[in-house]
Structures are given as structure tokens and as C-alpha cells.
């Protein structure tokens, strides 16, 4: 069962309440998404650490209900 963009955004916002989150369904199949996440929690973290934080926020759904997620993360300017 695929995840909706709203579910993905909600899980990320639960973990990072101040985040600006943009989700795009890349294929229209509810299975391949791109996400841009800008959150103050990412300040001072490497890109790998930022991505790991987002994957942790998805609570194990990556690779199961969520097949593919292209991530762009950053701290606010």
C-alpha cells in the first residue's frame, strides 16, 4: 500500500514542526516522491545526517509503504 504525499508531509512535520516541506509525486503512482525539507534541526549537520533524520521521521516506512523518495534537505538561510 502506497503512502500519500500528505502522510509523508505529516510525518516529517511531526518530527520537525518548523520545517518547510514540499512533496512532489514524481510519477503519479503514489510510490515515487521527491521531497524538499528545510528545517532548523539540520543546522550544522551533514547532508547524510539530514537525510538520516528524515528517514527516521518516516518510522521505517521507507522501502515498504514508501518505495522511493528523492530528498533535498537544508537548514534555513
QUISUL-V224020 format. One record per pair of residues at least 24 apart in sequence whose C-alpha atoms are under 6 Angstrom apart, sorted by the first residue. I is the first residue (numbers start at 1). J is the second residue. Records with the same first field share a line. If there is no record, write none. Layout:
I->J, J
//
This chain:
1->65
2->30, 31, 65
3->65, 66
12->57
15->57
31->66, 67
32->68
33->69
34->69, 70, 71
35->71
36->72, 73
37->73
38->73, 74, 75, 76
39->75
40->75
42->75
43->75
//
